[in-house]
Amino acid sequence: MTVHQIPNTLQLESFWMPFTANRQFKAAPRMFASAQGMYYTTEDGRKVIDGSAGLWCTNAGHGRREIASAVEKQLTTLDFAPAFQMGHPLAFEFANRLAEIAPAGLDRIFFTNSGSESGDTALKIALAYHRANGQASRTRLIGRERGYHGVGFGGTSVGGMVNNRRAFTSAQLPGTDHIRHTHDLARNAFSKDLPEHGAELADDIERLVALHGADTIAAVIVEPVPGSTGVLPPPKGYLQRLRELCTKHGILLIFDEVITGFGRLGTPFAANYFGVTPDLMTTAKGITNGTVPCGAVFASRTIYDGLMTGPESQIELFHGYTYSAHPVACAAGIATLDIYKNEGLLTRGASLSDYWRDALHALKDLPNVIDIRNCGLMGAVELAPRKDAPAARGYDVMVDCFNRGLYLRQSGDAFAMSPPLIVEKNQIDEIVSILSDAIKRVA
């Protein structure tokens, strides 16, 4: 049960909460009232350390005055401007700033409002590119088991998390397929950093090429390090092999960097960390430090130029959103990039990744722990499920952590963690200590 709650005076019924067991939550709500730096404060005044950067998005920590000031100024200067056939200076400035830190060649920026929108946008760009370049037969989109690419119909269709797909099977895009996931407990349990085994799983692309024909496949989309399914670092050489095979067969490679982008692995993007450049890259979350909804798709010049055809008066891509490049989001994003640059946050994780890895793996011998995974400042601890009650043990540990001052992201019976990039070593110790005690108590 949740403890430390002040008498609940809020009416809770109107808000239909996302990805939440609403009845369970509302019977014993867990409420944050404010946040600063590495910590949330609950309604009853307790400090709760943020072990997962909100939802992987508050990379620079909470309560950054620089961002708040930029947003306030923008709201009173230009609160909204359409991006359809009109523009405003911040949109172009923000795009240029993002292009400066992008992996080489990915310097054409299409703005969205979320990771889900970025995912669907990238898929549509891939289809449009092939059509514009005389390969209209390339309509098939390939995802990966245990992948997560948002909740739009495109992202759900290429996603590989069963519960996200089950209720919407009849409405998924036709012509999608999936390669195998890389999680291999038998061979890779308790791997430190990247697992040794499994690079050959990238060859599953060849199976789908043989089944469907390369000339029908538009794109493959993967998370370099899947996060929502419990942090699954790729086997050594896997992403490099995936890049080789996509290039071989003329298939576009899309990296979903909604989680891994903006310093999560100790480099600006996972593409930098692994030395693999995709054709398209989706981002959101840390792009504004989680303050204002915003996302962006990074495209290669080849993709962009391939769509800049026909009469110059013709719209090249019939796609976009009312709030694409929203002035307030752009202001928040530019202020966020300033913080990342001034404080070296896009690479700071590299100096803490070994400490983070060793702290997490110290939990190996605790009751019910069946795996620990890490990459950069991402990490997960996975527990054995209770008989006939998957995710129940994980939920109890999550609640126990909250009661004792730690917020982390539960994913079934695993805990996906990645603190804000401002984290200090003593705060890593605090996160791991609270989690350790909770695992022991719930055992």
N, C-alpha and C positions, 0 to 999 in steps of 0.2 A: 504494500500500500504506500501511497504518498503521504509523507508526514510534513511537518513544518508549514502547513497551510493556514493562512489567516482565514477567518470566517468568510465564506464566499458570498459577496454581495452582487456579483455580476450575473446577469442573465445570459446563460451559455447556449441556449437552444438555437438561436438564429444562425449562428456561424457554423456552416457545414465544413468541417476541417479536412484538408487534403491529406492523403496518405496517412490517415489516423483512424484508429478504432474509436469513433466518436463517443459511443456510449461508455466505453471503458474510461476514456480520458475525462469526460464530464462528470463522472462519478468521483474522481479524485484528480482534479486538474493540477498541472504543473505550470506555473505562470512566471514569466520574466517581466520585470517592471522597468529596468534600465540596464545599461551596459557601458563599460569604460575599459579600454585597454584589453586585457586578457580575461576580463570577468563580467558575467552577468550579475545582476542583483534581483532577487526574487521579491515577490510582493510583501513577504514578511521580513525583508531586509538581509537575507543571507547572501553571501558571495558564492558564486558558482563559476568555477573556471571553465573556460570554453575549450573543450578538447577536440572540436571538429570545425572550428572557424565558422560557426553558425551552421550553414549547409554548404561547407567548403567555399565560402564566399568572402568572409571578413579577413582577408589576407593581411591587412595592415592593422588589425585590431579594431576595437569598437570606439565609437565616440570621437572620431577624428574631426577636430574643429576646422581644419583646412577644407575638408569636403563640405561640411555644413555651411561654411561661409560662402563657398563657391555656388552652392545650390541656392542659398538665400539671395545672393546678388543676381543670379540668373533669373529667378522667379520674378524679380521686380524690374528686370531689363527686357527680357524676351521670354515669356512664359511658354509659348508654343509657336512653332512655325512648321508649315507642311513641308515634307520632303518630296512630294510629287510635283514636279515641274517648278519647284522653288527651292531655295536653299538658305542657309545661314552660316556665317563664318565658322562657328564652333564645330559644325559637322565635318568640315574639311580639315580643320586643325586637329581634331580628335583622330580622324582617319590617318592623317600624316604621322601623328605621334605613335599610333599603333603600328603603322608600317615600319617605323624606325626600329622597333624592338622585335619585329616578326622574324621568323626563320627566313633565310635568304630566298627571295623570289615570291613570297606570299604577301604582296604589298598592295593588293586591291581589296578594299574593305566594304562589306555590305552590312549595314546595321539592322539589328533585330531588337527584340525586347526581352529575350530569355534564351536559355539553352534549348528548350523545346523548339522555339521558332528558329534558332540557328540550325538545328538538326534538319528540320523540314526544308529550310531554305537551301542548305547545302545539297540535299537530295534533288531539289528542283533545278538548281544550277547545273548539276551533273547531267540531268536529263536534257536540259536545254542546250548545253554545250555539245553533246553528241548529235542532237538533232540539227543544230546550226552547222555542224561540220560533216554532214552527209552520212551520219551513222545512226539514223533514226531507229534502227533495229535494236540499239542498245538501250533497253528499258528496264532490265532486271536490276534490282538493288539487293546487295548482299550485306547482311549483318552478321553478328556472332552470338552464339549462345551465351547467356548471362550478361549480355551487353545492355546498356541503358542509354537511350538517345532522346529522352523526353517523352511527352505524353500526347503529342500530335499524332495524327493517323500515320504519317510517314515514320516518325520516330518509334511509334509502337510497333509498326510492321517490321522494321529492321531490328528492333530491340529483341533481347533474348531472355528477359526475366519473365518467368511463366505467369506469375500472378498479374503482371501488368498487361498480359496479352489475352488471358483466358476469357475475360468477359467481352472482349471485342473481336473475337476471331472472325466473325462473319463480315466485319467492316474493314479488315486489314487490306492493304494494297495488294493486288494480284501481282504475281511475278517476283515476290521476294523469297529469299532463301537465307540460310545461315551456315557459317562454318563452325567447327567445334570450338568450344572454349578451351582455355589452357590450364585450368585449375586441376592439379594432379596431386592429391594428398598422398597417394601411395609412394610416389617418387620424390615429391618436393616439399613435404611437410617441414615446417620450421626453417625454410630457406632464409638466409640472410641476404637482403637485397634481391637480385634477380635469380630465379630458379635455374638450375643447371639443365634440367630436362624439359623437352617439349618444343624446341625450335621447329621440329619436323611437322608440327601441327599446322603450320602456315601452309603446308602443301595441300591442305584440304581445299584450297582454292582450285587446285588442279582437278579435284573430283567434281566440283561444280562446273568448271569449264567443260569437262568431258560430258557431263549430264546435259547442260543447257546450251553449250556453245559460247565461245568467248565473244562472238559478235552480238550476243543478246545481253551481255552484262555491262551496265553503265558504271557502277561504282561499288566499292567495298568500304563500309564504314565501321571503324573500331575505336574504342577508347584505348589509348596507349597503355594506361593503367586503369582498368575498370574500378570504379569507386563504390557505386551504389550497391553492388552485389557483394561487397566485403573486401575491397582492395586486393586485386589479383595482378601482381607484377608480371610482366611478360617474361617467358623464358629467354635466356641469352640467345641473341641472334634471330629471334622470332620476327620482330618488326622489320628487321633488315630483309629477311626472306620474303615477307609479305610485300614489301616495296618492290623487290625484284620480280615477283610473279605478276603483280599488277602492271608493272611496266611492260613485261614480256607480252601480256595479253591485251594491252591497250585499255586497261580498266583503270578508272580514276580511284585513287586512294584518299579517303577522307578520315582525318583524325578528329575525334570528338575530344576536344581539350577544355570542355566546360569546367571540369574539375581540375585537371592537371595544369591548366594555363595560369600564367601570372605568378610564377615562382614556387609552385607547389613542390617541385622536385629539386629545387636549388638551381634551376635555370629558368629563363623566361617562359619557355614552353617545353613540353615533353619531347617535341620534335628536336629541340636542341640537345636535350639530355641523351636521347638515343641516337642522335646523328642520322635521323631519317626524316626526310621532308615529304609531306603529303602534297596532294594537288589542291585540296581544300581543307580548312581547319575551322572547326566551330568553337566558339568561346561564349562566355557569359560570366556569371558569378563574380569572380574577382575583378572583372573589368571596371566596376565602380565600387569595389570593396563592399558589395552587397547593399549599397545605400539606395540606389535608384535602379529599377529594372532596366536592364540593357544587355544586349548581346551583339556579337559580330561574327560574320563569316569572313575568314581570310582566304582569298583566292589567288592562285598563281596568275602571272601575266598571260600565260598561255590560255588559261580558261577565260579570263576577261577579254583578251584580244579576240579569242575565238567567237565571242558573242557580239563584238563590235563590227557587225557586218550589215550590209544593206544600206538603204538611204539613211543619211545622218538625221533626218527628221523622224525616223522610226524608233519606237521604244524597243530596246534590245531585250529586256527581260520583264515580262508581265508578272511582276511579283513585288511585294513590299507591304509595309504596315503603316497605319496611321501615325504610330509613335516611332517609326524608324528615325534614328538620329535626333531624338527629342532634345531640344536645347538644354533642358535641365539634366538629362542623362549625360549629355556631352560634357557639360560643366563638371559634373561629378566625376566622370571618367578622366578628364584632363587633370583634375586635382588629385585623383588617385594615382595616376601615372607620375605626377610630381613627387608624391610621397614615396612611391616605389623607387624612383631614381635617387632622391635625396638621401634615403635611408638604406639604399642598397638591398632592398627586400627581394628583388627578383633573383638574387643569387645567395642571399643570406642562409637559406636552408641548407646549402652545401656544407656550411661550417658546423651545422648541428645534426646532420643526418646520421653520422656514426653514433653520436650520443643517444639520439632518438631510437636507433636500431637496437643498441645494447640495452637500453632501458626496457623496451618492449619485450625483448627475448629473455629478460630475467624472469618473466612470468611463466616460462615454459613448464615448470614442474607443478603448477597450481592444479587443483582439482578440476577435472573435465576439460582442460585446455588441450585441444587437438591440433591446433596450428597457430602460428604467428607469422605475419607477413609484413614486409616493409619495403618502401622505395622512396627515397628522398625524405620529405616530412609527411609522407602518408604511411599509415600502418593499420593493421587489424589483428585482433585476437579473436579466435574462433573457439567456441565451446561445443562439446558434444550435446546434441539435443536430448531432451527427456523423451522417454518412450511414449509414443503416440501424442506428443505435445511439442511439435517443432516451434521454435521461437519463444516458448514459455520461459525457459531458463534465461535466455537473452533479455527478455523483457524485465524479469525480476532483477537482474544485475543492473540494467539501465536505470530502473527506478531507485535501486539502492544507491547507485552513484549520485543521482540527482539529490537524494535526501542528504547526502554527505558532502555535497559541494563540487560535483563534476558533471558537466554535460558532455555527452558523446552520442554518436549516431548509431543506433541499433539497426542491424541488417540481419534479420532472422536470429540466429544464435551467434552471430559475429558482431564485433564492434568496430566500426570504421572510424578512424581518427586521423585528424590532420589539423593541428592547432594553428592559430594565426602565426604569421611569419615573424612576428615580434617576440615570440616565446623565448624565455630564458631557460637555462638548464634546470634551475631550481623549480620552475613551473612544469617542466617535463617530469621531474621527480614527483611533483604533487599529483599530476594526472595519473601516473602509473601507480602510485601508492594507493590512491582512492580506488582505482580499478582493481588492484590486487586484493584489497580488503573486501571489496564487494563480491568478487569471485569466491573467496573463501567463505563468506557468510552465506551466500546463496547455495553453495555446494551441499 
